[in-house]
Amino acid sequence: MKPAASDPDLASSPRPAGLEGLMPHGPLEGVDESTWMDVIHKMDEVYSQLIHDEVELEKKNSELEQSQQFIFSVLTAMSDVLLVCNEHGLIEETNAALCELVGRSDAQLRGTSIFDLLADEASVQRARLVLAKPDPSRRGEGLELNLRDAAQLSISVDANCTPRVAANGRRVGTVFVARPTAELKRAYQELRVAHEALKRAQQQLLHSEKMASLGRLVAGVAHELNNPISFVLGNVHALARYLQRLRSYLDAVHGGSSPEAQAALRVKLRIDHLLADLPSLIEGTLEGAQRTTDIVGSLKRFSAMDRDAREAVPLHEVIERSVHWISKGAAPDFELHWQPDPGYVVMGNAGQLQQVLMNLLQNALDAAMAAGRSPVQVWITTEKLQMDGQERMLLRLRDNGPGVPEPHLSCIFEPFFTTKPVGKGTGLGLSISYGLVEQHGGRLSVHNAEQGGAEFLLELPLVQK
């Protein structure tokens, strides 16, 4: 056997420092050169594994530091406050938002009780109940707490409390994630106030448009009221004359005049004719007064501020009232083609639906009159539709005007859009009508009919039997 130093494999093997010192200076009994070679190779493998493990450990340490830095950056960036406590309520972890809110550092908060941060006893009791639950939900539980801020003032927070569970399934603490609700409540309050103001403005705008519609109908309303008032006035004058004749006859009867003189006076004053005419005069006067009352009541109902109440409304009655009032201020040669059908009953507000129909009718008449049509004609038809298992009513209203120009079809329902001269229209009638129909669960659209003129389509849900 050659000496170890002369073996080229042994001479080229890497050895740890001081390895030669472990080699024996003389041969050992029962240990040959191959045995020592195995020992050296095994030590080389162990050394290489140590180096590899050290590199992996450094890599793991670097990844751990990066993960810790990531978690720290996330906690720092959170706008919601974070608090982690153990099962006894002692704080183990916080974030920058909580420290800023309460005016204390993370080091000052760690190890203190969560109850020291609460501003009132009610919040303490709510937090104790959450911490004491034996089987809390993994999804967490929401509750409202009051914390003491840096100025020792109470600040309300909306907290979500989630149990923290160890690897063995045992609960080891609770995670509180909370958001201050003062700004949210203030924003909600401002939104609610703005919404109420918008509703009032919308109601006022709707009422103003109603008044504008009534203003356009003043001449027709005056004529409508003039007939029964004139009738009542004529009857009252006749009753006044009859009163004078009755007084003269009664004076003669009670003055002791002879029966012959009374009979002659009865014939002269036409007392029998007077008595026969009195019932019809009284009945006519009452009828005229009632007609006046009905007209004023109808105007009051239409001009009154609308409420949100909904009721079953026979549509043919709404159409009749709308046509009645519109026709009073229409052209003398206005012709309506419509067959009333009492079978259409919709759920809604009668005043609002009447306003929609009056706006559509008024626009139809204005368009036909502006185009010089004679006579001015309007066609109204109704039909039932079955859509998605629900019965709906489709009303078609067509005029014999020139129709709507194509560029205007897409914007005719926009607020303040009008083709009428200044002072002749507000541009709000169709826009308001569109909104009212939508509130009733319906749809309002327009197109130019094949027969000529514009045709409005009003679709409303029918009352289900």
Residue, then its C-alpha position, 0 to 999 in steps of 0.5 A: m500500500k502506498p503512503a497516503a500523501s502519494d494518493p492523488d484522490l486524497a491529496s485533491s480532497p477539500r478538508p476543513a482547517g485543522l483536519e490534518g491535526l486529526m490524522p494519526h501520526g502512525p498507523l492504527e491497528g485494524v484501521d487502514e487507509s480506506t477507512w480514513m478516506d471514508v471518514i474524511h468524505k463523511m466529514d466533508e459531506v457534513y461540512s457541506q450540509l452545514i454550509h447549505d443549512e446556513v445559506e437556507l437559514e439566512k434566506k429564511n431570515s431574510e424572508l421573515e424580515q420581509s414578511q414582518q416589514f410587510i405586515f408592519s407596513v399594512l398595520t401602519a397604513m390601516s385607517d381603521v384602528l386595530l387592537v389584539c388582546n389575549e383572553h384576559g383583555l390585555i393588549e398584545e398588538t396595536n397599529a398606528a391608527l389606534c396609537e394616534l387616536v388615543g395619544r399613546s405609543d405602542a409600547q405604552l399600550r402593550g400589556t395594559s387592559i383594553f378596558d382602560l381605553l373605553a370611555d363608559e361603563a356600557s362599553v366596558q360591559r359590551a366588551r366583557l360580554v364579547l371576551a367572555k363568550p365560550d364559542p364566538s363566531r369565527r365571522g366576528e361580532g359587531l358592536e358599538l364602543n366609546l373610546r377615550d381619544a388623546a384629549q380624553l373625550s369620548i369617541s364612538v367607533d363601530a367595532n368588529c370583534t373576531p376570536r383569535v384561535a391557536a393551532n390546537g383550536r383553543r381561543v387565545g384572544t380577540v382581534f378588534v378592528a374598529r372605525p370611528t363613526a362620528e364622521l360617517k354619522r355626520a355625513y349621513q346626517e348631511l346626506r339625509v338633510a340634502h335628500e329631504a331638501l331635494k324632495r321638498a324642492q321636487q314637490q315645490l317644482l311639481h306644484s309650480e307646474k300644476m299652478a302653471s297648468l291651471g293658469r293656462l286653463v283660467a279662461g276655461v275655468a271661468h267659463e265653467l264657473n260662469n254657467p252655474i253661477s249665472f243660473v243661480l243668480g237668475n233663480v235668486h232674482a226670480l225668488a226675490r220677485y216671488l217674495q214681493r208678490l207673496r208678501s203683498y198677498l199675505d198682507a191682504v189676507h191678514g189685513g181682513s180684505s174680503p174673500e172676493a178681493q183676496a181671490a182677485l189679488r191671487v189671480k193678479l199676482r199669479i200666486d198659483h203659478l208662483l207656488a208651482d214654480l217654486p220647487s223647480l227654482i229651488e231645485g235649480t238653485l241647489e243644482g247650480a250651487q252643487r255644480t259650483t261646489d264640484i268645480v271648486g272641489s275639483l280645482k282644489r284637489f288638482s292644485a293641492m300638494d300631492r301626498d305619497a298615498r296610493e289607491a285604486v284609480p279608475l283610469h277612465e275617470v282620470i281621462e274624463r277629468s283631464v279632457h274636461w279641463i283641457s277642452k275648456g281652454a282648447a280651440p273651438d273645433f277641438e275633436l276627441h276620439w275616445q271610447p271610455d272603458p271602465g275596466y282599467v284600474v291602476m294603483g296610484n295617485a289620482g291627482q298625479l295621474q291627472q297631471v300627466l294626462m293633462n300635460l300630454l293633452q295640452n302638448a298635443l293641442d299646442a302642437a296641432m294648433a301651432a301647425g294650423r290644423s283645423p279641426v284639432q284632433v286627438w285620439i286616445t286608445t287603451e289596451k291590455l298587455q301581459m308582461d312578466g306575468q303582470e297585467r299592464m295598461l297601454l294608453r296611446l295618445r296621438d294628435n294630428g300635429p306635425g310630429v316631433p323632429e327627429p333630433h328632439l325625440s331623444c331629449i323631449f323629456e329632459p328638464f327645461f327642454t321646450t320648442k315653444p316661444v319664451g313665456k309660452g312654456t316652462g319645459l317642465g311638463l313632460s319631464i315631470s310627467y316622465g318622473l311621475v309615471e316612473q314613480h307609478g311603476g310605469r313607462l312613458s315614451v314618444h314616437n312619430a305615428e305612421q298616420g302623422g303626428a306625435e304619439f305618446l305611449l303611457e304604460l301603467p301596471l293594472v290592479q291585480k284582481 
